[in-house]
Amino acid sequence: MRGVVVLVGILGCIYSISQFLRNSVGVIAPNLASELDLSASQIGFLASAFFFAFAGAQIPLGIALDRYGPRRCMLFCAAVAVAGALIFAAAPSPGWLIAARILMGLGSSCYLMAPLALYARQFSPDRFATLVGFQIGLGSLGTLLATAPFAFAVAVLGWRASFVIIAAAMVVATLAIVLIVPKDDGSEADRSAESLRDSFAGTRDAIRTPSFWPVFLLQLTGYSSFVLVVGLWGGPYLTHVYGYSLTERGNMLLVAVVAQVIGSFLWGPSDRLFNSYKIPVLAGSLLTAGLMALAAIVGAFSPTGLLLWFIALGGMTAYLTVLIAHGKSLFPPKLVGRGLTLFNMATMGGVFLTQAATGLIIDLFPQVDGGYSVDAYRTVFAVQAICILLGSLAYLRSRDPRKQL
């Protein structure tokens, strides 16, 4: 039992660094825009470059997980992520920042799927959703660090020095993987004998799995709703609409992340509680759509309303833990790595599309005193609510291995 706790702790720790890297633009977006004279669409593309690279890496990552095993994949990706963080810290121009975000996205691409592939092979299926909850919950600590603690570090050290520290933390976590994570077993060695053509055929088989597309389409909108706010537009929204300072917006984003951390642990076992994947997933997705619609209608909340909205957003979007478990349940063991990474491609591809598109949407509105009006953000929230509803409608057609609705 102690070994399991240490293993999950180490894997959660390095995943938290990945989470920090993907969400780190949210707090410093106004700083980057001011320092480098970036427009909303440029900020959106800078943030989304991470997710574009992350999503693009998922198919080859799935093949690599099934052929070479989680441990080797994590060690390789760590080197790429460290390089990206250091380049970001030293970047002299927007082009270098984007290149660094791409490297960070590639390097971070395996730190959810590799641990989940490991859990799928070493633990019983009925515990998988709970382990997903722990992995995402621990990883969310990185998102937490990307809010108020990161804002404090930026105020004291600057954002460049802060990224050097993150690169050093990644090196330490990588050493822990070397020491703690078990070496990949013989099953990967057996799979490595299959041809590259056979590997891609396995990816095709995963795509053809019944209920693949309904789950895939909801994956496009689920996580992107949280990252849209915490990882990108939450900071500018709080600054432009409410006049929040760096520290104040960091604190408010922190509230949402804490709510998601707690929510991840609570949502994790809900599939067993309801004997269903679809019931909790649909509840979470529809409540998230409702929150986005509420923000679109209200525009500017009262201080108490704003706080409650951020708490609810963090808690409701944590249903992703059950959606991941539902996706995993669709595949036979030999396709788990490829299947999970295909769904992760949808998750990160959805973030890329959402962040890039919303940057263009916000740029359609004129700037007011160096910022954007509440109507720009209301439009973003409305578009996201519609996307979630469409994903939820598609998900209704999925097969529930636990309980048919």
DODO-408856 format. One line per field, with one value per residue (C-alpha): x, y, z; residue number from 0. Coordinates in steps of 0.001 Angstrom, whole numbers, plus 500000, padded with zeros to 6 digits. Layout:
DODO-408856
u	[X, ...] $
v	[Y, ...] $
w	[Z, ...] $
num	[NUM, ...] $
//
This chain:
DODO-408856
u	[500000, 502807, 504449, 501212, 500886, 504462, 503982, 500743, 502312, 505318, 503202, 500800, 503704, 505191, 501715, 501227, 504236, 502649, 499446, 501358, 502987, 499724, 497880, 500707, 499624, 496399, 497992, 500695, 498614, 498166, 501908, 502876, 500423, 501855, 505534, 505406, 502436, 500334, 496718, 494013, 494331, 498124, 497691, 495151, 497511, 500429, 498410, 496905, 500278, 500908, 497668, 498199, 501530, 500086, 497180, 499383, 501626, 498830, 498673, 502442, 502393, 499678, 501752, 504861, 503028, 501873, 505244, 507804, 505915, 505021, 508375, 510466, 507930, 507934, 511722, 511967, 509203, 510785, 513874, 511706, 509614, 512697, 514102, 510805, 510613, 514174, 513615, 510424, 512369, 514947, 512630, 513431, 510326, 506808, 508120, 510452, 507657, 505477, 508324, 508864, 505159, 505230, 508164, 506446, 503312, 505235, 507145, 504021, 502006, 502447, 502073, 498422, 498193, 501389, 500324, 496816, 498245, 500322, 497261, 495195, 497754, 498513, 495166, 491661, 489212, 486742, 489426, 490473, 488117, 489261, 492914, 492076, 490536, 493693, 495918, 493906, 493416, 497144, 497914, 495540, 497965, 500049, 497100, 496803, 500461, 499773, 497381, 498107, 501511, 502673, 501359, 503385, 506511, 506088, 505701, 508889, 511116, 509548, 508010, 511319, 513058, 509915, 510133, 513755, 512594, 509899, 512499, 514575, 511516, 510926, 514497, 513964, 510665, 512367, 514966, 512099, 510662, 514023, 514129, 510474, 508498, 508860, 510634, 508418, 507588, 507900, 504491, 505863, 508823, 506414, 504456, 507602, 507987, 504877, 505476, 504783, 501994, 500434, 500756, 498793, 496289, 495769, 495012, 492471, 490898, 490652, 488837, 486407, 485544, 481781, 480915, 484324, 482963, 480282, 482861, 485449, 483116, 482361, 486085, 486486, 484492, 484885, 488354, 488491, 485788, 487996, 491211, 489401, 488927, 491778, 494421, 493716, 490841, 490118, 492973, 492103, 488374, 489005, 491293, 489209, 485730, 486428, 489729, 491570, 495315, 497860, 497518, 493719, 493223, 495685, 493663, 490372, 491809, 493203, 489667, 488571, 491544, 491023, 487405, 488541, 491068, 488334, 485917, 488329, 488399, 484600, 483761, 486247, 484101, 480777, 480607, 480444, 477964, 475515, 476607, 476929, 479431, 476859, 474774, 477607, 479206, 475989, 475294, 478739, 478648, 475158, 475923, 479089, 477071, 474654, 477481, 478800, 475318, 474842, 478066, 476961, 473617, 474839, 478121, 479418, 478652, 478511, 481628, 479847, 478341, 481731, 483306, 480517, 480735, 484470, 483939, 481163, 483179, 486102, 483927, 481665, 484376, 486080, 483606, 486339, 487674, 484586, 484605, 488187, 487210, 484280, 486620, 489104, 486348, 485621, 488976, 490602, 493932, 496089, 494494, 494293, 497350, 496229, 492606, 493345, 495715, 493126, 490708, 493441, 494025, 490379, 490776, 493811, 492670, 489486, 491505, 493575, 490492, 488696, 491588, 492503, 488873, 488008, 491049, 489711, 486225, 487484, 489483, 486194, 485305, 486942, 489323, 488190, 490951, 493490, 491203, 488091, 484463, 482235, 480338, 483448, 483662, 479902, 480168, 483004, 480979, 477916, 479887, 481412, 477990, 476710, 479749, 479257, 475589, 476460, 479073, 476572, 474005, 476589, 477536, 473947, 474556, 477437, 477244, 477526, 479327, 478100, 474487, 472518, 470488] $
v	[500000, 502395, 501732, 502562, 505851, 506829, 505850, 507810, 510742, 510890, 510581, 513207, 515528, 515515, 515829, 518921, 520527, 519772, 521387, 524460, 524862, 524570, 527105, 529551, 532110, 532964, 535023, 536684, 537315, 541042, 541295, 539613, 541756, 544932, 543949, 542557, 544570, 541482, 541545, 539248, 536909, 536750, 535948, 533291, 531728, 531846, 530002, 527555, 526630, 524413, 522519, 522271, 520523, 518467, 517238, 516514, 514302, 512027, 509476, 508814, 508879, 506214, 503987, 504637, 503811, 500465, 499656, 501006, 501565, 504558, 504976, 505471, 507879, 509998, 510237, 511310, 513892, 515383, 516470, 518229, 519998, 521264, 522668, 524429, 526027, 527335, 528747, 530455, 532037, 533452, 534235, 537625, 537816, 536420, 533897, 532371, 532301, 530335, 527925, 527384, 526761, 524146, 522359, 522515, 521061, 518201, 517542, 517588, 515388, 512117, 513031, 512137, 509322, 507507, 507235, 506190, 503496, 502320, 502262, 500422, 497613, 497331, 497930, 496480, 498214, 499138, 501282, 503077, 506070, 506631, 506558, 508986, 511247, 511121, 511729, 514724, 515992, 515904, 517310, 520179, 521372, 522559, 524563, 525933, 526992, 528777, 531166, 533120, 531503, 532193, 535753, 536231, 534756, 536980, 540051, 539177, 537476, 538201, 535635, 534677, 533651, 531814, 529591, 528730, 527475, 525366, 523820, 522869, 521310, 519213, 517901, 516846, 515125, 513280, 511893, 510640, 508789, 507107, 505972, 505128, 504239, 500527, 499651, 498824, 495115, 492486, 493162, 496310, 494372, 491933, 494780, 496491, 493575, 494666, 496736, 500453, 499631, 497316, 500053, 502505, 499754, 499499, 503217, 502678, 499859, 502150, 504775, 502125, 501060, 501423, 504699, 506189, 509262, 510294, 510268, 511949, 514851, 515595, 515441, 518373, 520673, 519328, 520366, 523355, 525082, 525135, 526082, 528769, 530646, 529585, 529097, 532104, 534594, 534519, 536908, 539469, 539139, 539964, 542861, 544415, 543960, 544159, 546078, 543303, 543577, 540799, 539477, 539764, 537884, 535231, 534737, 534401, 531866, 530017, 529632, 527883, 525532, 524569, 523799, 521603, 519756, 518956, 518142, 515675, 513560, 513766, 513012, 510110, 507441, 508775, 506141, 503460, 505463, 505704, 502450, 504551, 506677, 508671, 509978, 511901, 512941, 514424, 516122, 517729, 518788, 520293, 522166, 523539, 524680, 526361, 528236, 529491, 530564, 532355, 534325, 535210, 536504, 538350, 539683, 541319, 539563, 541046, 540270, 537397, 536127, 536190, 534165, 531582, 531334, 530552, 527964, 526276, 526303, 524543, 521964, 521127, 520774, 518073, 515546, 514895, 512167, 510053, 510835, 509552, 506357, 505903, 506268, 503757, 501194, 501049, 499503, 496075, 496074, 496060, 499320, 501193, 503371, 504354, 504774, 507036, 509207, 509614, 510953, 513149, 514481, 515541, 517126, 519186, 519777, 521227, 523607, 524679, 525354, 527130, 529393, 530284, 530919, 532987, 535178, 535979, 536576, 539025, 540908, 541615, 543999, 547429, 547973, 550177, 551889, 549273, 546325, 544631, 545241, 542899, 542147, 540528, 538111, 537502, 536381, 533994, 532440, 532078, 530322, 527929, 527107, 526179, 523977, 522096, 521480, 520100, 517807, 516618, 515815, 513719, 511960, 510794, 508238, 506574, 503082, 502938, 499728, 500226, 501064, 501791, 504978] $
w	[500000, 500884, 497531, 495740, 497630, 496752, 493102, 492726, 494574, 492242, 489109, 490417, 491211, 487722, 486230, 488382, 486665, 483306, 484562, 485676, 482271, 480366, 482574, 483262, 480658, 482504, 485283, 483169, 480025, 480802, 481574, 478302, 476342, 477873, 477649, 474096, 472746, 471979, 470779, 472146, 469155, 469641, 473338, 472398, 469868, 472310, 474944, 472452, 470881, 473913, 473320, 469550, 470125, 472974, 470859, 467857, 469982, 471180, 468335, 468283, 472091, 472184, 469922, 472031, 475270, 473914, 472304, 474784, 478022, 480229, 482007, 478884, 477436, 480606, 480730, 477088, 477420, 480543, 478600, 476003, 478659, 480511, 477266, 476555, 480006, 479753, 476261, 477454, 480308, 477887, 474947, 473364, 471142, 470650, 468126, 470700, 473264, 470846, 470037, 473756, 474326, 471559, 473214, 476598, 475023, 473437, 476643, 478798, 476455, 478351, 482016, 482262, 479731, 480752, 484415, 483366, 481091, 484058, 486332, 483710, 483612, 487318, 489054, 488820, 486436, 489183, 490850, 487684, 487971, 491564, 490480, 487673, 490301, 492411, 489373, 488200, 491745, 492493, 489064, 489721, 492373, 489423, 488170, 491693, 491617, 488327, 490111, 493313, 494071, 490518, 490705, 493899, 492291, 489240, 491459, 493371, 490779, 487406, 485068, 483438, 486663, 487710, 484641, 485423, 488823, 487167, 484847, 487892, 489549, 486437, 486634, 490263, 489403, 486554, 488946, 491113, 488107, 487564, 491192, 491921, 488790, 487909, 484706, 481759, 481765, 479087, 477584, 475949, 474643, 472994, 471421, 470156, 467754, 465851, 462747, 462557, 460133, 462721, 465332, 463203, 462447, 466204, 466281, 463522, 465536, 468565, 466481, 465254, 468802, 469488, 471253, 470443, 468665, 471196, 474001, 471749, 470941, 474586, 475343, 472937, 475208, 478760, 479862, 477515, 479572, 482659, 480847, 478867, 482141, 484433, 481747, 479522, 479732, 483454, 484200, 481497, 482322, 485970, 485039, 482254, 483752, 487507, 487664, 489526, 490147, 489487, 493038, 493103, 489860, 491009, 494189, 492308, 489878, 492884, 494217, 491009, 491082, 494730, 493872, 490996, 493168, 495684, 492886, 491280, 494432, 494799, 491163, 490975, 492715, 491390, 488643, 491336, 493395, 490478, 488813, 485668, 483791, 481865, 484761, 486495, 483205, 481828, 485145, 485102, 481460, 481640, 484859, 483239, 480225, 482617, 484333, 480996, 479948, 483274, 482765, 479241, 480511, 483616, 482217, 485395, 488690, 492153, 494248, 495994, 492762, 491064, 493863, 493781, 489993, 490085, 492843, 490875, 487647, 489302, 491008, 488074, 485407, 487498, 486026, 483447, 485767, 485092, 481369, 481130, 482951, 480561, 477610, 479014, 479588, 475854, 474885, 475261, 477178, 474040, 472840, 476148, 475479, 472005, 473028, 475984, 473968, 471222, 473815, 475237, 471727, 471739, 475169, 474202, 470646, 472070, 474233, 471215, 469108, 471952, 472896, 469319, 468330, 471392, 470833, 467378, 468815, 471431, 468798, 466980, 469809, 470169, 473063, 475926, 477934, 476854, 477635, 476308, 477200, 479145, 475918, 474439, 477345, 477372, 473757, 474624, 477444, 475200, 472463, 474986, 476463, 473006, 472342, 475624, 474848, 471406, 472939, 475539, 472853, 471015, 474257, 474767, 472006, 473858, 475347, 479128, 480184, 483754, 483076, 479944, 480167] $
num	[0, 1, 2, 3, 4, 5, 6, 7, 8, 9, 10, 11, 12, 13, 14, 15, 16, 17, 18, 19, 20, 21, 22, 23, 24, 25, 26, 27, 28, 29, 30, 31, 32, 33, 34, 35, 36, 37, 38, 39, 40, 41, 42, 43, 44, 45, 46, 47, 48, 49, 50, 51, 52, 53, 54, 55, 56, 57, 58, 59, 60, 61, 62, 63, 64, 65, 66, 67, 68, 69, 70, 71, 72, 73, 74, 75, 76, 77, 78, 79, 80, 81, 82, 83, 84, 85, 86, 87, 88, 89, 90, 91, 92, 93, 94, 95, 96, 97, 98, 99, 100, 101, 102, 103, 104, 105, 106, 107, 108, 109, 110, 111, 112, 113, 114, 115, 116, 117, 118, 119, 120, 121, 122, 123, 124, 125, 126, 127, 128, 129, 130, 131, 132, 133, 134, 135, 136, 137, 138, 139, 140, 141, 142, 143, 144, 145, 146, 147, 148, 149, 150, 151, 152, 153, 154, 155, 156, 157, 158, 159, 160, 161, 162, 163, 164, 165, 166, 167, 168, 169, 170, 171, 172, 173, 174, 175, 176, 177, 178, 179, 180, 181, 182, 183, 184, 185, 186, 187, 188, 189, 190, 191, 192, 193, 194, 195, 196, 197, 198, 199, 200, 201, 202, 203, 204, 205, 206, 207, 208, 209, 210, 211, 212, 213, 214, 215, 216, 217, 218, 219, 220, 221, 222, 223, 224, 225, 226, 227, 228, 229, 230, 231, 232, 233, 234, 235, 236, 237, 238, 239, 240, 241, 242, 243, 244, 245, 246, 247, 248, 249, 250, 251, 252, 253, 254, 255, 256, 257, 258, 259, 260, 261, 262, 263, 264, 265, 266, 267, 268, 269, 270, 271, 272, 273, 274, 275, 276, 277, 278, 279, 280, 281, 282, 283, 284, 285, 286, 287, 288, 289, 290, 291, 292, 293, 294, 295, 296, 297, 298, 299, 300, 301, 302, 303, 304, 305, 306, 307, 308, 309, 310, 311, 312, 313, 314, 315, 316, 317, 318, 319, 320, 321, 322, 323, 324, 325, 326, 327, 328, 329, 330, 331, 332, 333, 334, 335, 336, 337, 338, 339, 340, 341, 342, 343, 344, 345, 346, 347, 348, 349, 350, 351, 352, 353, 354, 355, 356, 357, 358, 359, 360, 361, 362, 363, 364, 365, 366, 367, 368, 369, 370, 371, 372, 373, 374, 375, 376, 377, 378, 379, 380, 381, 382, 383, 384, 385, 386, 387, 388, 389, 390, 391, 392, 393, 394, 395, 396, 397, 398, 399, 400, 401, 402, 403, 404] $
//
